Amino acid sequence: MGDSISSARRALMLRLAAGATLLPLAALQGRRAEAATQPLLSENDPAAKAQAYVEDASRAKGATPGALCSNCSIYGGADGAPQGSCTLFPGKDVKAGGWCKAWSGL
């Protein structure tokens, strides 16, 4: 059991480090970028594939029930919007109902 806790803790720390590293990128985009609609991220985009991004979280392998882009700590879309920005994918919007393996509810 100790190994699974260590693995979970290690995964959490990696996600936190990734989020902290990408946070300055989000600040560089500025509020103007959030107000404008950006191109939608394709599931076939290499960056999307690297994070196992899917537009519909119900199709995600390994997703926790209820985990959506819209309730991820690095999602920047407005409440109720069908899509929004994500610090992992600068210059692209993701579907609010999507999911990727970097999802964090922190």
N, C-alpha and C positions, 0 to 999 in steps of 0.2 A: 504494500500500500504506500510506503514511503516513496518508492520510485515514481508512482503515478502522481503523487503530490508534487514531487520535485519537477517532473515533466510539465505539469500544469503551471507551476510557478515560473519555470523557465520560459514557457510559451507566453505567459502574461507579460513577463519582463521584456521579451523581444517585441511584443506588440506595443508596449508602452514606449520603448526606445524608438521604434519606427514612427510612432505618432509624434513624439517629441522632436524627432529629426525633421519631420515634414511640416510641423507647425509653422515655421518661418516662411515656407513656401506659400502657405495659405494667406499669410499676412501680406506677402508681395502682390498677390492677385488683387487685393483691395476690394472695397465695397462695390465699385463700379462693375467688376467682373461678376459678382454675385447677382447684381440686378439684371444683367444681360443674360439671355439664354445662350448657353454654350452648346456646341455639338454634343450629341448623345454618344456615350462610350459604347462601342460595339463589343459584344462578347468575344469576337474574333480578334480584337486588338491584342497585340502581344502583352501589353501591361495588364489587361483584363485577364488574359489566360494565366499569367503568372500569379495572380491573386485568386484564381478560380471564381471570378465575377460572373454572376448570372443576373439577368434582368428581373427574374421572378424567383424570390427566395424559396418558394415551395419546391423548386427543382434543384436546390442546392444540396450537394452531398456534404454532410457534416455540420449543417447549420443547426443552431439551437432554435427550437420553436419560438417564434416571435421576434427573432433577430432579423432586422431589416436595415437597409441603408438609412432609412429615415430616422431610426432610433440609435444610430451609431454615433459615437462621440466625435468622429472626424467628418461627419456629413454636414454640409452647409446649406441645405435647401430650406425654404420657408415651410412652415407648418401647413400641411394639406396640399402642397405642390406635388405634381406627379414626378418631378425630377429635381435634382439640385447638384451642387458642386461637392467634390470630395477631395481632400488633400492628397490622396494617393494618386489621383488622376488629374493633374493640373490641366486646365483648358478644356476639360470634358465634363459633362453632366452625367450622373448615374440615375437610374430609376429609383424612386423612393421605395418601391417594393422589392428592390434587388438585394443582393448579399454578396460578400466576398470573405475570404478567410482572414482578412485583417479586421473584421468586425469587432468593435469594442463598445460595450455598454457603459464604460466609465464616464 
